[in-house]
Amino acid sequence: MLKTMFTVEVAYATATKQLILALQVPEGTTVAEAIALSNMAKHFPEEDFSKPAVGIFSQVCALNKPLKAGDRVEIYRPLLCDPKQARRERAAR
């Protein structure tokens, strides 16, 4: 039996470059599989996509979460500093 295909997006951004790729994936595709299918590592060879922090429309999720039609997988970069600490330092100045 053929699986239903649908469109999802995979997004990643650095400070200087943003890329959002649309993919056709079969029903049952997980977040991790969509990232692999996107070949995002080819576009950002300096990044490590082996165990990224990810989310769907700004909601953090697991790599094994199945996708639905229209989902946007977002790959998050590690934080360079704690946002609360940075806010405190700005307020202190």
Sequence and secondary structure as in RCSB ss.txt:
>XXXX:A:sequence
MLKTMFTVEVAYATATKQLILALQVPEGTTVAEAIALSNMAKHFPEEDFSKPAVGIFSQVCALNKPLKAGDRVEI
YRPLLCDPKQARRERAAR
>XXXX:A:secstr
    EEEEEEEEE SS EEEEEEEEETT BHHHHHHHHTHHHH TTS  SS EEEETTEEE TT B  TT EEEE
E   SS HHHHHHHHHH 
